[in-house]
Amino acid sequence: MASRGFSINIFIPSGDPAGLRIVEKPNWTGKGLVFERSDLGDVRQRRELDGPGVYIIWGPGDTGQLPRVYVGEGTTTRERIIAHHKSKDFWISAAVFTSKDQGLNKAHIQYLEARLLGLADEAKRCELDNANVPQVPSLGEAEAANAESFLLDMLLCLPMVGVRFFQKPGAQTPATRLLTLRARNITAQGFVDSSGFVVKSGSQAVMEELPSIHAYLSVQRSALIERGVLQRTDDSSCYRLTQDYPFGSPSTAAGVLIGRPANGRLEWKDEAGRTLRDLQEEDPR
C-alpha cells in the first residue's frame, strides 16, 4: 500500500523552539510531550502527566555513536519521570505519550512499552538501557488493534521531533538507485534514503581496519559487531550485514565497511560505473 500524506501539529507553549513541544495528530486520541531534562521543573506540573502513559528518555551512549535509550510505562507518568531524574544520569531528553480521552489503561501502556522495546531491539539504532525486552502482553483482539493503532500514530510523530530509534530503513522502491561499493576485496550494495544511506543486508565489510581509520568509524564498527548487525562469515574472510542498516552518510557507510576513511560520494557507484557524486550532480534526488 502506498504511503499517505498526514499532518502533525506541534505546539510550543513557551515560544522557545528548544522548550516543551506538544505533539498531536488530527483524529488521534493521543498526545505527546517532548522536552529536555532541564525543563522538567516546569513540565512536571502539567496535567497530561497525571494519568497512564508510555515514555522514552534518551541521551548520549557509552560509545558516543549510538544514543542510550530507556523505554518505560507508568500509571502516573509524572512519578516515573521524576524517579528517573533521581536515578538515571544519562538522559537529556524525554517524550511522554498519553491519551486525551483516558483511553489508555495499564494493559495498553504495557503493550506499547513492549512493542517499542521490540522495535528498538530490531532496529539496533540505539543502546537500550532497559535490562530486558519484555514479551508483548496478550490483549483481546479489539484491544490489541486499538493499542497497535495508537502505536502507529506515535511512530509517525516521533521522527518529527528527531526520534528514529524505532525505525528500520524504508524499503527499496523501483525508483531507488541501487549503488555498489567494491574495495579491499569486499562488495556491498546500498541506496540513498531519507534517513541517510542504507546498506543492504548481505553486504560485506572487511575484517581488518587500517591504521588510518577515524576513531568514530572504528567505534561504530565495534558497536555493530557487538549488536550482531555485522557478523563474521563462516570462513572468517569478512563480516556480513545481517539486516538493512541506515548510516548517517554515504561516507560513514563506506568507511565502516572498508575499515578506513572514505569519500562515499566517490566509492558508491551505479552499474554503469557512475559515482554517487556524478549521479547527484546530474539529478539531485
Disulfide bonds with the S-S distance in Angstrom:
none
